[in-house]
Amino acid sequence: MTAPPPGPVPPKGGPVPTSLKAPATSSTNPESVSSIGSKPLDPPRVSSPLPSAPRRSTRPISSDFLSDKATIALVRRVLCAQHLADRGRSTPAPVEDLLPPLTSRNDVDLQLYALIAIIIKEFVQNWYARITPDETFVAEIVQIIAHCTRALEQRLRKVDLESLLFDELPELLDAHIRAYRISRNAVVRPPVDANPREIYHSIWPLPALSPVPKAGDQSTQTQAANESTYRQLLVQGVLALLLPTEDLENECLTALVGQLFSELIIGNLIVNKLSEPWLIWEGLIMLTRLARSKSTTMASKSSSTQQDAYPKAKSDVIPPFTRRYSLYIQQVFWSVIQWGFIVVNSIRLIISTIMLSRTLPPRSAPITIHQTNPTSKRDQEGAYQPSATFETRSQPVKVPAADYKIWSCVGNLLEMDSRMPWMSGALAMVQWAAIRGPGSLAGFNGMIDRLLSHHVQVYVLDPARLPPLLRAVRGAVFPNNGPGTSNLVPPSSDEQLAALRRRCASALLALVPKRVGRLYYGNGTWPWLSGACRKRASSRSGPPPPPPEASSSSSSSNKTAHKTNSTGEEAARARLTDDGKSVRGGHATLTPGGPKRQFGETGVRPTEASGDSRADMCNEDADDDEREESRILSELERDVLDVFSDAYCNKHLVYGILELVLVRLMPELTEKGVIELWEERLS
């Protein structure tokens, strides 16, 4: 009896395709499954379960919810419900053809649509699906959001992102640091009490955060209501500038979109989460982990090249002295070669830098705005066209890259003026000489200024970095594409919060070399000088005195040694062998010590006597290192991380950043109020 041929046997109704993708589509049809199950099976079809296993393995459920495949499936299921009838086709239409574009990049649109799909699924469809199964409402929301994002992208092209990120936002952070430290270092002394939050709010007044909330008081509810009203005013002003006129006249759409942006996006995702101290510290830990991963990768590459440069010699063939001498020659040779490469590459870098800076365009050149063709009639009709005067008003004054506020902000955060004023003064002198000195190399549109601006545009403001950032945000805020349990869990107790702060301080301290950290956060002594003084003191003190047992047991032998060696110099030169023979001047004399070891006046081997002392010194050094590291971490927590330890004060910073970004994108908000903008659009 011959065996049936391998592979799936075609059923009676017709042949089955041999490809692995086609059966996957047909297996999801319940009618086909029920019909096949109702028919009697032929004897050769007993082996059909065996080939069906690989067909099931070709359709695994993706465990990575951040992958492009899972993201596209989520977007299709939520935002393309009206196109689900086309899912039976072998090649469904891409998402870009089914949804309106949000930006000019498809990879950015995919991540933005994933965030929009999660928000609509969890916060809109939960209650809207109970009213009506109509899907046109979701499509209208998507159209409004797409119109807003395209208008924001066009406005974003006119914004100087380099000055915004490295000059204006660090200035806000610097103001927050100064206000927080002033509020914590009040002049009053007990019994007079001053509320640090009230001091901070008086320095940085913000109507949305008034009054200052107090425990067990109605001020907390009043402040929350004022904050919600302020967010709605911000969103209404933005919608008045971005939405077309026909959408502004639809009160239902504007109310829903306004609540969606003000409460869910700005309130829950931005302000309430980013202002939490634990989330800020977790973000710093992630950034340090990313920086260390890059440094370890570069270090592993350099170590591999060094191993290739210094090949190992065969130790069983070459004598130790010859091997050591040959290795020394190899090290000298390769060091000379490496230094030569460094000098040549440095000269090439300087020449290429000068040539590149000469070919770079000036920073003051006007920015060309590339207008995209409108994709729908809504972009042409009713869109608000700002006047040309707004492009020149309320714009920041461009400053050289060497004079950005980020440098002074970092120095203020690390307290460089108080810890190392000489370094702060030296850096300020170098900055002044580079900007206003001969040649103005770092001045505005100078050689160094154009070079720094070019590297910022290429390596920092690259649009290709935006999709991974949005993907990481979605994975942290919405794990498994839903409001589940995130990996970033807030601490449940004060002990866990303190442990998180200590872990963040340790991560920040690990970014710098150990000697640099101890030098900057030192207690007034140079680390290498203190180590040299400790070694010198240990060498001067000599070996410690022997224990009482050793001194009493060797007293008789010491007397004999003193008799045979009357002077101290002879006693110091005397050496006693294991057999009790005293060797002095090449002649051996017997001593009554027997097989006991006697060395010098103490009768104890110097290495054995100093072994315990060296171990004690090592333990003391380890304890000193631990105490010094603990002190440095405590100072980091108190001086650097404690600046972000109050959520109420952090809200001032978050709202300040939000206001600055909106004003730079929409300068009309500084000229007119929200009511005036709405009246102008609807009149």
TIBALO-214616 format. One line per 4 residues: number of its first residue (from 1); their letters; for each residue x, y, z of C-alpha. Coordinates in steps of 0.5 Angstrom, whole numbers, padded with zeros to 4 digits, always signed. Layout:
<recs>
NUM	a	X:Y:Z ~ ...
</recs>
This chain:
<recs>
1	mtap	+0000:+0000:+0000 ~ +0003:+0007:-0002 ~ +0003:+0013:+0002 ~ -0001:+0019:+0000
5	ppgp	+0003:+0025:-0003 ~ +0006:+0030:+0002 ~ +0002:+0036:+0003 ~ -0005:+0038:+0004
9	vppk	-0011:+0034:+0001 ~ -0016:+0038:-0003 ~ -0023:+0037:-0001 ~ -0029:+0035:-0005
13	ggpv	-0031:+0042:-0007 ~ -0025:+0044:-0011 ~ -0017:+0045:-0010 ~ -0014:+0049:-0005
17	ptsl	-0008:+0053:-0006 ~ -0002:+0051:-0004 ~ +0001:+0058:-0001 ~ +0001:+0059:+0006
21	kapa	-0002:+0066:+0006 ~ -0009:+0064:+0002 ~ -0011:+0059:+0007 ~ -0010:+0064:+0013
25	tsst	-0016:+0068:+0010 ~ -0021:+0063:+0009 ~ -0020:+0059:+0016 ~ -0023:+0066:+0019
29	npes	-0029:+0064:+0015 ~ -0034:+0061:+0020 ~ -0039:+0058:+0015 ~ -0033:+0055:+0011
33	vssi	-0031:+0052:+0018 ~ -0038:+0049:+0019 ~ -0039:+0046:+0012 ~ -0032:+0043:+0013
37	gskp	-0034:+0040:+0019 ~ -0041:+0037:+0017 ~ -0038:+0033:+0011 ~ -0036:+0026:+0012
41	ldpp	-0028:+0026:+0012 ~ -0025:+0021:+0007 ~ -0019:+0016:+0009 ~ -0013:+0020:+0006
45	rvss	-0015:+0026:+0010 ~ -0013:+0023:+0017 ~ -0006:+0026:+0015 ~ -0010:+0033:+0014
49	plps	-0008:+0036:+0022 ~ -0001:+0035:+0020 ~ +0000:+0040:+0015 ~ -0005:+0045:+0018
53	aprr	+0000:+0046:+0024 ~ +0005:+0050:+0019 ~ -0001:+0054:+0017 ~ -0003:+0056:+0024
57	strp	+0004:+0058:+0025 ~ +0004:+0063:+0020 ~ -0001:+0067:+0023 ~ +0002:+0068:+0030
61	issd	-0001:+0074:+0034 ~ +0004:+0079:+0035 ~ +0006:+0080:+0042 ~ +0010:+0087:+0040
65	flsd	+0004:+0092:+0041 ~ +0009:+0097:+0038 ~ +0011:+0094:+0032 ~ +0008:+0097:+0025
69	kati	+0004:+0091:+0024 ~ +0000:+0091:+0030 ~ +0000:+0099:+0030 ~ -0003:+0098:+0023
73	alvr	-0008:+0093:+0025 ~ -0010:+0098:+0031 ~ -0011:+0104:+0026 ~ -0016:+0099:+0022
77	rvlc	-0020:+0097:+0027 ~ -0022:+0103:+0030 ~ -0021:+0109:+0025 ~ -0023:+0105:+0019
81	aqhl	-0029:+0101:+0021 ~ -0033:+0104:+0015 ~ -0028:+0100:+0011 ~ -0028:+0093:+0014
85	adrg	-0032:+0090:+0008 ~ -0025:+0090:+0004 ~ -0022:+0086:+0009 ~ -0023:+0080:+0005
89	rstp	-0019:+0082:-0001 ~ -0012:+0079:-0002 ~ -0009:+0086:-0002 ~ -0012:+0091:+0003
93	apve	-0011:+0099:+0001 ~ -0006:+0102:+0005 ~ -0008:+0106:+0011 ~ -0005:+0112:+0008
97	dllp	-0010:+0112:+0003 ~ -0016:+0111:+0008 ~ -0015:+0116:+0012 ~ -0013:+0124:+0011
101	plts	-0006:+0125:+0012 ~ -0004:+0129:+0019 ~ +0003:+0131:+0017 ~ +0008:+0131:+0011
105	rndv	+0011:+0124:+0013 ~ +0008:+0117:+0013 ~ +0012:+0114:+0019 ~ +0010:+0120:+0024
109	dlql	+0002:+0119:+0021 ~ +0002:+0112:+0023 ~ +0005:+0113:+0030 ~ +0000:+0119:+0031
113	yali	-0006:+0115:+0028 ~ -0004:+0110:+0034 ~ -0005:+0115:+0039 ~ -0011:+0118:+0036
117	aiii	-0014:+0111:+0036 ~ -0013:+0109:+0043 ~ -0016:+0115:+0045 ~ -0022:+0115:+0041
121	kefv	-0023:+0107:+0043 ~ -0022:+0108:+0050 ~ -0026:+0115:+0051 ~ -0030:+0116:+0046
125	qnwy	-0033:+0110:+0043 ~ -0035:+0107:+0050 ~ -0041:+0112:+0051 ~ -0042:+0113:+0043
129	arit	-0043:+0106:+0041 ~ -0049:+0106:+0046 ~ -0052:+0111:+0043 ~ -0051:+0109:+0036
133	pdet	-0047:+0105:+0031 ~ -0046:+0110:+0026 ~ -0038:+0111:+0025 ~ -0039:+0118:+0021
137	fvae	-0038:+0121:+0028 ~ -0031:+0118:+0029 ~ -0029:+0120:+0021 ~ -0031:+0127:+0023
141	ivqi	-0027:+0127:+0029 ~ -0021:+0125:+0025 ~ -0022:+0130:+0019 ~ -0022:+0136:+0024
145	iahc	-0016:+0133:+0028 ~ -0012:+0132:+0021 ~ -0014:+0139:+0019 ~ -0011:+0142:+0026
149	tral	-0005:+0138:+0025 ~ -0003:+0140:+0018 ~ -0004:+0147:+0020 ~ +0000:+0146:+0026
153	eqrl	+0006:+0143:+0021 ~ +0005:+0149:+0017 ~ +0006:+0154:+0023 ~ +0012:+0150:+0026
157	rkvd	+0016:+0151:+0019 ~ +0016:+0158:+0021 ~ +0018:+0157:+0028 ~ +0026:+0157:+0030
161	lesl	+0026:+0151:+0034 ~ +0033:+0151:+0035 ~ +0032:+0158:+0039 ~ +0026:+0155:+0042
165	lfde	+0029:+0148:+0045 ~ +0036:+0151:+0047 ~ +0035:+0158:+0049 ~ +0028:+0160:+0051
169	lpel	+0026:+0153:+0054 ~ +0032:+0153:+0058 ~ +0031:+0160:+0061 ~ +0024:+0157:+0063
173	ldah	+0027:+0152:+0067 ~ +0033:+0156:+0070 ~ +0027:+0161:+0072 ~ +0024:+0155:+0076
177	iray	+0030:+0153:+0079 ~ +0031:+0160:+0082 ~ +0024:+0161:+0084 ~ +0024:+0154:+0088
181	risr	+0031:+0155:+0091 ~ +0029:+0162:+0094 ~ +0022:+0159:+0096 ~ +0026:+0153:+0100
185	navv	+0031:+0158:+0103 ~ +0026:+0163:+0106 ~ +0029:+0169:+0111 ~ +0024:+0167:+0116
189	rppv	+0026:+0163:+0122 ~ +0021:+0159:+0127 ~ +0016:+0160:+0130 ~ +0015:+0164:+0124
193	danp	+0012:+0160:+0118 ~ +0012:+0161:+0111 ~ +0009:+0156:+0106 ~ +0014:+0155:+0100
197	reiy	+0009:+0154:+0095 ~ +0006:+0161:+0097 ~ +0013:+0164:+0096 ~ +0014:+0160:+0089
201	hsiw	+0007:+0162:+0087 ~ +0008:+0169:+0088 ~ +0015:+0169:+0084 ~ +0012:+0166:+0079
205	plpa	+0004:+0168:+0079 ~ +0000:+0163:+0074 ~ -0008:+0165:+0074 ~ -0009:+0157:+0073
209	lspv	-0006:+0155:+0079 ~ -0009:+0160:+0084 ~ -0011:+0160:+0090 ~ -0005:+0155:+0093
213	pkag	-0008:+0149:+0095 ~ -0008:+0147:+0102 ~ -0010:+0140:+0105 ~ -0017:+0140:+0108
217	dqst	-0019:+0146:+0105 ~ -0024:+0149:+0099 ~ -0018:+0152:+0096 ~ -0016:+0145:+0092
221	qtqa	-0023:+0144:+0089 ~ -0023:+0152:+0087 ~ -0016:+0151:+0084 ~ -0018:+0145:+0080
225	anes	-0024:+0148:+0077 ~ -0019:+0154:+0075 ~ -0014:+0150:+0072 ~ -0020:+0146:+0068
229	tyrq	-0022:+0153:+0066 ~ -0016:+0155:+0064 ~ -0014:+0149:+0059 ~ -0021:+0150:+0056
233	llvq	-0019:+0157:+0054 ~ -0013:+0155:+0051 ~ -0016:+0150:+0047 ~ -0022:+0154:+0045
237	gvla	-0016:+0159:+0042 ~ -0013:+0154:+0039 ~ -0019:+0152:+0035 ~ -0021:+0159:+0033
241	lllp	-0014:+0159:+0029 ~ -0014:+0152:+0026 ~ -0021:+0150:+0025 ~ -0025:+0152:+0019
245	tedl	-0031:+0156:+0019 ~ -0036:+0151:+0018 ~ -0033:+0147:+0024 ~ -0033:+0152:+0028
249	enec	-0040:+0153:+0027 ~ -0042:+0146:+0029 ~ -0042:+0147:+0037 ~ -0043:+0139:+0038
253	ltal	-0036:+0138:+0035 ~ -0032:+0144:+0038 ~ -0035:+0142:+0045 ~ -0033:+0135:+0044
257	vgql	-0026:+0136:+0041 ~ -0025:+0141:+0046 ~ -0026:+0137:+0052 ~ -0022:+0131:+0048
261	fsel	-0016:+0136:+0048 ~ -0017:+0140:+0054 ~ -0018:+0134:+0059 ~ -0015:+0128:+0056
265	iign	-0009:+0130:+0052 ~ -0007:+0137:+0056 ~ -0010:+0135:+0063 ~ -0008:+0128:+0064
269	livn	-0003:+0126:+0059 ~ +0001:+0132:+0059 ~ +0000:+0136:+0066 ~ -0002:+0131:+0071
273	klse	+0003:+0126:+0069 ~ +0009:+0130:+0067 ~ +0009:+0135:+0073 ~ +0010:+0128:+0078
277	pwli	+0017:+0128:+0081 ~ +0017:+0120:+0080 ~ +0016:+0121:+0073 ~ +0021:+0126:+0072
281	wegl	+0026:+0122:+0076 ~ +0024:+0116:+0072 ~ +0025:+0120:+0065 ~ +0032:+0122:+0068
285	imlt	+0034:+0115:+0069 ~ +0032:+0113:+0062 ~ +0036:+0118:+0059 ~ +0042:+0116:+0063
289	rlar	+0041:+0109:+0061 ~ +0041:+0111:+0054 ~ +0047:+0115:+0054 ~ +0051:+0109:+0058
293	skst	+0049:+0104:+0053 ~ +0052:+0109:+0047 ~ +0058:+0110:+0051 ~ +0059:+0102:+0053
297	tmas	+0058:+0101:+0045 ~ +0064:+0105:+0044 ~ +0068:+0103:+0049 ~ +0067:+0095:+0047
301	ksss	+0069:+0097:+0040 ~ +0075:+0101:+0042 ~ +0077:+0095:+0047 ~ +0077:+0090:+0041
305	tqqd	+0081:+0095:+0037 ~ +0086:+0095:+0042 ~ +0086:+0087:+0043 ~ +0087:+0087:+0036
309	aypk	+0093:+0092:+0036 ~ +0097:+0088:+0042 ~ +0097:+0081:+0040 ~ +0098:+0076:+0045
313	aksd	+0105:+0073:+0045 ~ +0106:+0065:+0047 ~ +0108:+0065:+0054 ~ +0111:+0058:+0054
317	vipp	+0116:+0059:+0049 ~ +0119:+0066:+0050 ~ +0122:+0068:+0057 ~ +0119:+0072:+0062
321	ftrr	+0124:+0078:+0061 ~ +0124:+0077:+0054 ~ +0117:+0077:+0053 ~ +0116:+0083:+0058
325	ysly	+0121:+0087:+0054 ~ +0118:+0085:+0047 ~ +0111:+0087:+0050 ~ +0114:+0094:+0052
329	iqqv	+0117:+0095:+0045 ~ +0110:+0093:+0042 ~ +0106:+0098:+0047 ~ +0111:+0104:+0045
333	fwsv	+0111:+0103:+0038 ~ +0103:+0102:+0037 ~ +0103:+0108:+0042 ~ +0107:+0112:+0037
337	iqwg	+0102:+0110:+0031 ~ +0096:+0112:+0035 ~ +0099:+0119:+0037 ~ +0100:+0120:+0030
341	fivv	+0093:+0118:+0027 ~ +0090:+0122:+0033 ~ +0095:+0128:+0030 ~ +0093:+0127:+0023
345	nsir	+0086:+0126:+0024 ~ +0086:+0132:+0029 ~ +0089:+0136:+0023 ~ +0084:+0134:+0018
349	liis	+0078:+0135:+0023 ~ +0080:+0142:+0024 ~ +0081:+0143:+0016 ~ +0074:+0140:+0014
353	timl	+0071:+0144:+0020 ~ +0074:+0151:+0017 ~ +0072:+0149:+0010 ~ +0065:+0146:+0012
357	srtl	+0063:+0153:+0016 ~ +0065:+0157:+0010 ~ +0060:+0153:+0006 ~ +0054:+0153:+0011
361	pprs	+0049:+0159:+0010 ~ +0048:+0164:+0015 ~ +0043:+0163:+0020 ~ +0039:+0170:+0019
365	apit	+0037:+0167:+0012 ~ +0030:+0167:+0011 ~ +0026:+0160:+0012 ~ +0023:+0158:+0006
369	ihqt	+0016:+0155:+0007 ~ +0014:+0149:+0003 ~ +0007:+0149:+0002 ~ +0003:+0143:+0001
373	npts	-0002:+0142:-0004 ~ -0009:+0142:+0000 ~ -0012:+0135:+0000 ~ -0019:+0137:+0001
377	krdq	-0024:+0142:+0000 ~ -0024:+0144:+0007 ~ -0017:+0146:+0007 ~ -0018:+0151:+0002
381	egay	-0025:+0154:+0004 ~ -0026:+0158:+0011 ~ -0019:+0157:+0014 ~ -0016:+0162:+0018
385	qpsa	-0010:+0166:+0014 ~ -0006:+0170:+0019 ~ -0003:+0177:+0017 ~ +0004:+0178:+0015
389	tfet	+0005:+0182:+0021 ~ +0005:+0176:+0026 ~ +0011:+0173:+0023 ~ +0015:+0179:+0025
393	rsqp	+0012:+0180:+0032 ~ +0013:+0176:+0038 ~ +0019:+0173:+0035 ~ +0025:+0171:+0039
397	vkvp	+0031:+0175:+0038 ~ +0036:+0170:+0035 ~ +0043:+0170:+0039 ~ +0049:+0166:+0038
401	aady	+0049:+0159:+0040 ~ +0055:+0160:+0045 ~ +0050:+0165:+0048 ~ +0044:+0160:+0049
405	kiws	+0041:+0160:+0056 ~ +0042:+0152:+0056 ~ +0049:+0153:+0058 ~ +0047:+0158:+0064
409	cvgn	+0042:+0153:+0066 ~ +0046:+0147:+0067 ~ +0051:+0151:+0071 ~ +0045:+0154:+0075
413	llem	+0043:+0147:+0076 ~ +0049:+0144:+0078 ~ +0051:+0150:+0083 ~ +0057:+0152:+0079
417	dsrm	+0058:+0159:+0082 ~ +0058:+0156:+0089 ~ +0062:+0150:+0088 ~ +0067:+0152:+0083
421	pwms	+0067:+0159:+0082 ~ +0074:+0159:+0079 ~ +0071:+0155:+0073 ~ +0065:+0159:+0072
425	gala	+0069:+0165:+0071 ~ +0074:+0162:+0067 ~ +0068:+0159:+0062 ~ +0065:+0166:+0062
429	mvqw	+0071:+0169:+0060 ~ +0072:+0164:+0054 ~ +0065:+0165:+0052 ~ +0066:+0173:+0052
433	aair	+0073:+0172:+0048 ~ +0069:+0167:+0043 ~ +0063:+0172:+0042 ~ +0066:+0179:+0042
437	gpgs	+0074:+0177:+0042 ~ +0078:+0178:+0036 ~ +0074:+0175:+0029 ~ +0068:+0174:+0033
441	lagf	+0069:+0166:+0032 ~ +0063:+0164:+0036 ~ +0059:+0171:+0035 ~ +0052:+0171:+0031
445	ngmi	+0053:+0168:+0024 ~ +0061:+0167:+0026 ~ +0065:+0160:+0024 ~ +0063:+0157:+0030
449	drll	+0056:+0159:+0031 ~ +0054:+0156:+0024 ~ +0058:+0150:+0025 ~ +0054:+0149:+0032
453	shhv	+0047:+0151:+0029 ~ +0049:+0146:+0023 ~ +0050:+0140:+0028 ~ +0044:+0142:+0032
457	qvyv	+0040:+0141:+0025 ~ +0043:+0135:+0023 ~ +0043:+0131:+0029 ~ +0038:+0134:+0034
461	ldpa	+0032:+0136:+0030 ~ +0032:+0131:+0025 ~ +0025:+0129:+0023 ~ +0027:+0122:+0023
465	rlpp	+0028:+0122:+0031 ~ +0020:+0123:+0032 ~ +0017:+0117:+0030 ~ +0021:+0113:+0035
469	llra	+0020:+0118:+0040 ~ +0012:+0118:+0039 ~ +0013:+0110:+0039 ~ +0016:+0110:+0046
473	vrga	+0011:+0115:+0049 ~ +0005:+0110:+0047 ~ +0009:+0104:+0050 ~ +0010:+0108:+0056
477	vfpn	+0003:+0111:+0057 ~ -0001:+0106:+0054 ~ +0002:+0099:+0055 ~ -0001:+0094:+0050
481	ngpg	-0005:+0099:+0046 ~ -0010:+0101:+0052 ~ -0010:+0104:+0059 ~ -0007:+0098:+0062
485	tsnl	-0002:+0098:+0068 ~ +0004:+0102:+0065 ~ +0012:+0100:+0066 ~ +0012:+0107:+0070
489	vpps	+0009:+0105:+0076 ~ +0008:+0111:+0082 ~ +0012:+0109:+0088 ~ +0007:+0107:+0093
493	sdeq	+0010:+0109:+0100 ~ +0015:+0115:+0102 ~ +0021:+0109:+0102 ~ +0020:+0107:+0095
497	laal	+0020:+0115:+0093 ~ +0027:+0116:+0097 ~ +0029:+0109:+0093 ~ +0028:+0112:+0087
501	rrrc	+0031:+0119:+0088 ~ +0037:+0115:+0090 ~ +0037:+0111:+0084 ~ +0036:+0117:+0080
505	asal	+0042:+0120:+0083 ~ +0047:+0114:+0082 ~ +0045:+0114:+0075 ~ +0047:+0121:+0074
509	lalv	+0053:+0120:+0078 ~ +0055:+0114:+0074 ~ +0055:+0119:+0067 ~ +0062:+0122:+0070
513	pkrv	+0068:+0119:+0072 ~ +0069:+0117:+0079 ~ +0075:+0122:+0080 ~ +0071:+0128:+0077
517	grly	+0065:+0127:+0081 ~ +0069:+0127:+0087 ~ +0073:+0133:+0085 ~ +0067:+0137:+0084
521	ygng	+0063:+0135:+0090 ~ +0069:+0134:+0094 ~ +0070:+0136:+0101 ~ +0075:+0141:+0100
525	twpw	+0081:+0136:+0099 ~ +0084:+0134:+0092 ~ +0082:+0126:+0091 ~ +0089:+0124:+0089
529	lsga	+0093:+0129:+0094 ~ +0089:+0125:+0100 ~ +0090:+0119:+0097 ~ +0098:+0120:+0097
533	crkr	+0098:+0123:+0104 ~ +0094:+0117:+0106 ~ +0100:+0113:+0103 ~ +0105:+0117:+0105
537	assr	+0102:+0116:+0112 ~ +0102:+0109:+0112 ~ +0109:+0108:+0110 ~ +0112:+0113:+0115
541	sgpp	+0108:+0109:+0121 ~ +0111:+0103:+0119 ~ +0109:+0096:+0121 ~ +0104:+0095:+0127
545	pppp	+0107:+0092:+0133 ~ +0106:+0085:+0134 ~ +0101:+0081:+0138 ~ +0103:+0079:+0145
549	eass	+0103:+0072:+0144 ~ +0109:+0073:+0139 ~ +0113:+0078:+0143 ~ +0113:+0073:+0149
553	ssss	+0114:+0067:+0145 ~ +0120:+0070:+0142 ~ +0123:+0074:+0148 ~ +0129:+0068:+0149
557	snkt	+0131:+0068:+0142 ~ +0131:+0076:+0141 ~ +0136:+0076:+0147 ~ +0140:+0071:+0144
561	ahkt	+0140:+0076:+0137 ~ +0141:+0082:+0141 ~ +0148:+0078:+0144 ~ +0150:+0076:+0138
565	nstg	+0149:+0083:+0134 ~ +0150:+0088:+0139 ~ +0149:+0094:+0134 ~ +0142:+0096:+0131
569	eeaa	+0145:+0096:+0124 ~ +0148:+0088:+0125 ~ +0141:+0086:+0128 ~ +0137:+0089:+0122
573	rarl	+0142:+0086:+0117 ~ +0141:+0079:+0121 ~ +0137:+0074:+0117 ~ +0135:+0067:+0121
577	tddg	+0134:+0061:+0117 ~ +0128:+0056:+0118 ~ +0133:+0051:+0121 ~ +0135:+0057:+0126
581	ksvr	+0142:+0059:+0123 ~ +0143:+0066:+0123 ~ +0147:+0068:+0117 ~ +0151:+0074:+0118
585	ggha	+0157:+0076:+0113 ~ +0157:+0070:+0109 ~ +0158:+0066:+0116 ~ +0152:+0061:+0119
589	tltp	+0152:+0061:+0127 ~ +0147:+0057:+0131 ~ +0142:+0060:+0135 ~ +0137:+0057:+0140
593	ggpk	+0131:+0059:+0137 ~ +0130:+0052:+0133 ~ +0126:+0052:+0127 ~ +0122:+0058:+0129
597	rqfg	+0122:+0064:+0125 ~ +0126:+0070:+0127 ~ +0127:+0077:+0123 ~ +0130:+0083:+0126
601	etgv	+0128:+0085:+0133 ~ +0121:+0083:+0133 ~ +0122:+0076:+0130 ~ +0116:+0077:+0126
605	rpte	+0116:+0076:+0118 ~ +0115:+0083:+0116 ~ +0110:+0081:+0110 ~ +0106:+0077:+0115
609	asgd	+0106:+0083:+0120 ~ +0104:+0088:+0115 ~ +0098:+0083:+0112 ~ +0093:+0085:+0117
613	srad	+0095:+0092:+0117 ~ +0094:+0092:+0109 ~ +0087:+0089:+0110 ~ +0085:+0094:+0115
617	mcne	+0087:+0099:+0111 ~ +0083:+0096:+0105 ~ +0077:+0096:+0109 ~ +0078:+0103:+0111
621	dadd	+0079:+0105:+0104 ~ +0073:+0102:+0102 ~ +0069:+0105:+0108 ~ +0071:+0111:+0106
625	dere	+0069:+0111:+0099 ~ +0062:+0108:+0101 ~ +0061:+0114:+0106 ~ +0064:+0119:+0100
629	esri	+0059:+0116:+0095 ~ +0054:+0117:+0100 ~ +0055:+0124:+0101 ~ +0056:+0126:+0094
633	lsel	+0049:+0122:+0093 ~ +0046:+0126:+0098 ~ +0048:+0132:+0095 ~ +0046:+0131:+0089
637	erdv	+0039:+0129:+0091 ~ +0039:+0136:+0095 ~ +0041:+0140:+0090 ~ +0039:+0137:+0083
641	ldvf	+0034:+0133:+0084 ~ +0030:+0136:+0090 ~ +0028:+0142:+0085 ~ +0023:+0137:+0082
645	sday	+0020:+0134:+0088 ~ +0014:+0139:+0088 ~ +0008:+0137:+0083 ~ +0005:+0144:+0084
649	cnkh	+0011:+0148:+0083 ~ +0013:+0143:+0077 ~ +0006:+0145:+0074 ~ +0008:+0152:+0073
653	lvyg	+0014:+0150:+0069 ~ +0009:+0145:+0065 ~ +0004:+0151:+0064 ~ +0010:+0156:+0062
657	ilel	+0013:+0151:+0057 ~ +0006:+0150:+0054 ~ +0004:+0157:+0053 ~ +0011:+0159:+0050
661	vlvr	+0010:+0153:+0045 ~ +0003:+0156:+0043 ~ +0005:+0163:+0043 ~ +0011:+0161:+0038
665	lmpe	+0006:+0157:+0034 ~ +0000:+0162:+0034 ~ +0003:+0169:+0035 ~ -0004:+0171:+0035
669	ltek	-0006:+0169:+0042 ~ -0002:+0175:+0045 ~ -0005:+0180:+0041 ~ -0013:+0178:+0042
673	gvie	-0017:+0174:+0047 ~ -0021:+0168:+0046 ~ -0027:+0172:+0045 ~ -0025:+0176:+0040
677	lwee	-0022:+0171:+0036 ~ -0028:+0167:+0036 ~ -0032:+0173:+0034 ~ -0027:+0175:+0028
681	rls	-0028:+0168:+0025 ~ -0036:+0167:+0026 ~ -0037:+0174:+0024
</recs>
